[in-house]
Amino acid sequence: MPKTLFLRVLLPALALAASPALTARQILERTVHRQTYHDVTLHLKLQKTKQATGRTKTMTMVLYQKVYPRMTTTLIQLESPDEARGISFLTWDYQDPKTPDEKWYYLPQINRYQKLDAGAGARYEEQFGFSVDIFAVNLDAALHQLWGEETRDGVVCWKIESVMKNPDDPRGVRALTWVRQDNFVTVKIQAFNAQGEIIRDFQLTGLKPYGPYWQETGGAYQDKIKGQTVVFEILDARFDTDLPDEQFISTKLEEKGEKLRKTKPAP
């Protein structure tokens, strides 16, 4: 996959010593490669609000992720609401950009298991709330410039501008990113259209150390193009617990979805 700055509901940050000689590109690359865990389990609460109707959809889910030399595997399972309990989504994200990523889903309510192509995968992620890719800047698709330093919430941050090489990029023509100097955590990202209007905005609201990792525990993301706001909270995080490989086998997806569906939710 291309080098990409991901701001997701997970992404632990390894505390690294700041260096005044770093370029804008190098700072952003540090944020990309700061995750050093072998596996992680996250319990998430997600609230999506449609601005047109004011309706809010609340979901809780558990995310399992394991890193292999050739790929990163991610299993997400919905725990609530009750009618969606057990819905499962599995992805294999390959390191080689020439190898297409693979996705599967399972809907226990209709006992449906299916492998998805890229387009269908994106639609199901959006429909069932599996889309945890909240904001992304493709590092190779933009030119990056360090604008200097700015203090946010009492912490000194680098402020970086990324100008997209493609002026018709649907995710915006430029972006501003604020990165903490003490641990390389991204605390804010804004994307702008050609008219200079903000079309996407992310603000980190919570951060907590878990051993050597810094984990985002809360954030708010506004997408003005889709007309929705996403607020997330990480309720629990566990790192390097030696998750079994079979957790991420596609043929086990139906079995795991049914097991979760039949388990009574915690009070």
C-alpha positions as CSV (number, residue, x, y, z in Angstrom):
1,M,0.0,0.0,0.0
2,P,1.2,3.6,-0.5
3,K,2.8,5.5,2.3
4,T,-0.1,7.1,4.0
5,L,-0.7,9.2,7.0
6,F,-3.5,7.5,8.8
7,L,-5.5,9.1,11.6
8,R,-7.7,6.2,12.7
9,V,-9.5,5.3,15.8
10,L,-6.6,3.1,16.7
11,L,-2.9,3.9,15.8
12,P,-0.7,3.8,18.9
13,A,2.2,6.2,18.9
14,L,5.7,5.3,20.0
15,A,7.3,8.1,22.0
16,L,10.3,9.3,20.0
17,A,12.8,12.0,20.7
18,A,12.1,15.2,18.7
19,S,14.7,16.4,16.3
20,P,14.9,20.0,15.1
21,A,16.5,18.9,11.8
22,L,13.5,16.9,10.6
23,T,11.7,17.9,7.4
24,A,8.0,18.0,7.0
25,R,8.0,14.7,5.1
26,Q,10.2,13.0,7.8
27,I,7.8,14.2,10.5
28,L,4.8,12.7,8.7
29,E,6.7,9.5,8.0
30,R,7.4,9.2,11.8
31,T,3.7,9.3,12.4
32,V,3.1,6.6,9.8
33,H,5.7,4.2,11.2
34,R,5.3,4.9,14.9
35,Q,3.2,1.8,15.6
36,T,5.5,-1.0,16.7
37,Y,3.1,-3.5,18.2
38,H,2.6,-7.1,17.0
39,D,-1.1,-7.2,17.8
40,V,-3.7,-5.0,19.4
41,T,-7.3,-5.4,20.7
42,L,-9.5,-2.3,21.0
43,H,-13.0,-1.8,22.3
44,L,-14.6,1.2,20.6
45,K,-17.7,3.4,20.9
46,L,-18.6,5.3,17.7
47,Q,-21.3,7.9,17.3
48,K,-22.2,9.1,13.8
49,T,-24.5,12.1,13.5
50,K,-26.1,13.2,10.2
51,Q,-26.2,17.0,10.1
52,A,-29.2,17.1,7.8
53,T,-31.5,15.1,10.2
54,G,-29.6,15.5,13.5
55,R,-30.0,11.7,14.0
56,T,-27.2,10.0,15.8
57,K,-26.3,6.3,15.4
58,T,-24.3,4.8,18.3
59,M,-22.3,1.6,17.9
60,T,-19.8,-0.4,20.0
61,M,-17.4,-2.8,18.4
62,V,-14.2,-4.7,19.1
63,L,-11.2,-4.5,16.8
64,Y,-8.5,-7.1,16.6
65,Q,-5.3,-6.3,14.6
66,K,-2.2,-8.3,13.9
67,V,0.9,-7.3,12.0
68,Y,2.7,-9.8,9.7
69,P,5.8,-9.2,7.6
70,R,3.7,-9.1,4.4
71,M,0.4,-7.7,5.6
72,T,-1.7,-6.3,8.4
73,T,-4.9,-8.2,9.3
74,T,-7.9,-6.5,11.0
75,L,-11.0,-8.1,12.3
76,I,-13.9,-5.8,13.4
77,Q,-17.1,-7.1,15.0
78,L,-20.1,-5.1,16.0
79,E,-21.3,-5.6,19.6
80,S,-24.2,-3.2,19.6
81,P,-26.9,-2.2,18.7
82,D,-28.5,-5.6,19.4
83,E,-29.8,-6.0,15.8
84,A,-26.3,-5.7,14.4
85,R,-24.5,-7.8,17.0
86,G,-22.2,-10.3,15.3
87,I,-21.7,-8.4,12.0
88,S,-18.1,-9.0,11.2
89,F,-15.6,-7.5,8.8
90,L,-12.1,-8.9,8.0
91,T,-9.4,-7.2,6.0
92,W,-5.9,-8.3,4.8
93,D,-3.9,-5.1,4.0
94,Y,-0.8,-6.1,2.0
95,Q,2.5,-4.2,2.2
96,D,3.2,-4.7,-1.5
97,P,1.2,-2.0,-3.4
98,K,0.9,-4.3,-6.3
99,T,-1.1,-6.8,-4.3
100,P,-4.8,-5.9,-3.9
101,D,-6.1,-5.9,-0.3
102,E,-8.7,-8.6,0.5
103,K,-11.9,-8.1,2.4
104,W,-14.7,-10.4,3.8
105,Y,-17.9,-9.8,5.7
106,Y,-20.4,-11.9,7.6
107,L,-24.0,-10.9,8.3
108,P,-25.4,-13.3,11.0
109,Q,-29.0,-12.1,10.7
110,I,-29.2,-13.6,7.2
111,N,-26.4,-16.0,7.5
112,R,-24.5,-14.4,4.7
113,Y,-20.7,-14.7,4.2
114,Q,-19.0,-13.1,1.2
115,K,-15.7,-11.9,-0.1
116,L,-15.7,-8.3,-1.3
117,D,-14.0,-6.4,-4.1
118,A,-12.6,-2.9,-3.3
119,G,-15.8,-1.0,-4.3
120,A,-18.1,-3.3,-2.4
121,G,-15.8,-3.3,0.6
122,A,-15.8,0.5,0.9
123,R,-19.7,0.5,0.6
124,Y,-20.1,-2.1,3.4
125,E,-17.6,-0.3,5.6
126,E,-19.6,2.8,5.3
127,Q,-23.0,1.1,5.6
128,F,-22.2,-0.9,8.7
129,G,-19.9,1.5,10.4
130,F,-16.8,-0.4,9.9
131,S,-15.0,2.5,8.3
132,V,-12.3,3.4,10.9
133,D,-10.2,5.2,8.3
134,I,-11.2,8.7,9.5
135,F,-8.6,10.8,7.7
136,A,-5.8,10.1,5.3
137,V,-3.1,12.0,3.4
138,N,-1.2,10.0,0.8
139,L,2.4,11.2,1.5
140,D,3.5,10.4,-2.1
141,A,0.6,12.3,-3.6
142,A,1.5,15.7,-2.0
143,L,4.3,18.2,-1.4
144,H,4.9,18.9,2.3
145,Q,6.2,22.1,3.9
146,L,6.9,22.8,7.6
147,W,5.2,26.0,8.6
148,G,6.9,26.1,12.0
149,E,5.6,25.5,15.5
150,E,2.3,26.1,17.3
151,T,1.2,25.3,20.8
152,R,-2.1,23.4,21.1
153,D,-3.5,22.5,24.5
154,G,-0.2,23.4,26.1
155,V,1.9,21.1,23.9
156,V,4.3,22.3,21.2
157,C,3.4,20.9,17.8
158,W,4.8,21.0,14.3
159,K,2.4,22.6,11.8
160,I,2.7,21.1,8.3
161,E,1.0,22.0,5.0
162,S,0.5,19.2,2.4
163,V,-0.4,20.4,-1.1
164,M,-1.9,17.7,-3.3
165,K,-0.1,17.2,-6.7
166,N,-3.6,16.5,-8.2
167,P,-5.7,19.7,-8.0
168,D,-8.8,17.6,-8.5
169,D,-8.2,15.3,-5.5
170,P,-11.7,14.7,-4.1
171,R,-10.3,14.6,-0.5
172,G,-9.1,18.2,-0.8
173,V,-6.4,20.2,-2.6
174,R,-4.3,20.8,0.6
175,A,-4.2,19.8,4.2
176,L,-2.8,21.2,7.5
177,T,-1.5,18.7,10.1
178,W,-0.5,19.4,13.7
179,V,1.9,16.8,15.2
180,R,3.1,16.8,18.8
181,Q,6.9,17.1,19.1
182,D,7.1,15.0,22.2
183,N,5.6,11.8,20.8
184,F,4.7,12.3,17.2
185,V,0.9,12.0,17.8
186,T,-1.3,13.9,15.3
187,V,-3.6,16.1,17.2
188,K,-5.5,17.9,14.4
189,I,-5.9,17.7,10.6
190,Q,-7.8,20.0,8.3
191,A,-8.5,19.5,4.6
192,F,-9.4,22.4,2.3
193,N,-11.1,22.6,-1.2
194,A,-9.9,24.8,-4.0
195,Q,-11.9,27.7,-2.6
196,G,-10.1,27.5,0.7
197,E,-13.0,26.2,2.6
198,I,-12.6,23.5,5.3
199,I,-14.2,20.3,4.1
200,R,-12.8,17.8,6.7
201,D,-11.7,18.4,10.2
202,F,-10.3,16.1,12.8
203,Q,-9.6,17.0,16.5
204,L,-8.0,14.6,19.0
205,T,-9.8,14.8,22.3
206,G,-8.1,12.0,24.3
207,L,-4.7,10.4,24.6
208,K,-3.4,7.8,27.0
209,P,-0.1,5.8,27.4
210,Y,-0.3,2.0,27.4
211,G,3.2,0.8,28.3
212,P,5.5,2.1,25.5
213,Y,2.5,3.1,23.3
214,W,0.5,6.3,23.1
215,Q,-3.1,5.6,22.2
216,E,-5.7,8.0,20.9
217,T,-8.6,7.4,23.2
218,G,-11.0,10.0,21.8
219,G,-11.6,12.3,18.8
220,A,-14.1,14.1,16.7
221,Y,-14.2,14.1,12.9
222,Q,-16.4,16.3,10.8
223,D,-16.9,15.6,7.1
224,K,-18.7,18.5,5.5
225,I,-19.0,16.8,2.2
226,K,-20.9,13.8,3.6
227,G,-22.6,16.1,6.1
228,Q,-21.8,13.9,9.2
229,T,-19.8,14.1,12.4
230,V,-18.1,11.0,13.9
231,V,-17.1,11.0,17.6
232,F,-15.1,8.0,18.8
233,E,-14.0,6.8,22.2
234,I,-11.7,3.9,22.9
235,L,-13.0,2.1,26.0
236,D,-10.2,-0.4,26.4
237,A,-6.9,-1.2,24.7
238,R,-4.6,-4.2,24.9
239,F,-1.3,-4.6,23.1
240,D,0.9,-7.6,22.3
241,T,-1.3,-10.3,23.8
242,D,-0.3,-12.9,21.1
243,L,-3.6,-13.1,19.2
244,P,-3.9,-16.4,17.5
245,D,-3.4,-16.6,13.7
246,E,-6.8,-18.3,13.3
247,Q,-8.5,-15.1,14.5
248,F,-7.8,-13.7,11.0
249,I,-8.6,-16.7,8.8
250,S,-11.5,-15.8,6.4
251,T,-13.1,-19.2,6.7
252,K,-13.5,-18.7,10.5
253,L,-15.4,-15.5,10.1
254,E,-18.9,-17.0,10.1
255,E,-18.1,-19.1,13.2
256,K,-16.8,-16.1,15.1
257,G,-19.7,-13.9,14.1
258,E,-22.2,-16.5,15.3
259,K,-20.4,-17.0,18.6
260,L,-20.6,-13.3,19.3
261,R,-24.2,-13.0,18.3
262,K,-25.2,-15.8,20.6
263,T,-23.3,-14.4,23.5
264,K,-25.3,-12.1,25.8
265,P,-24.0,-8.5,25.8
266,A,-22.3,-7.3,29.0
267,P,-24.7,-5.2,31.2
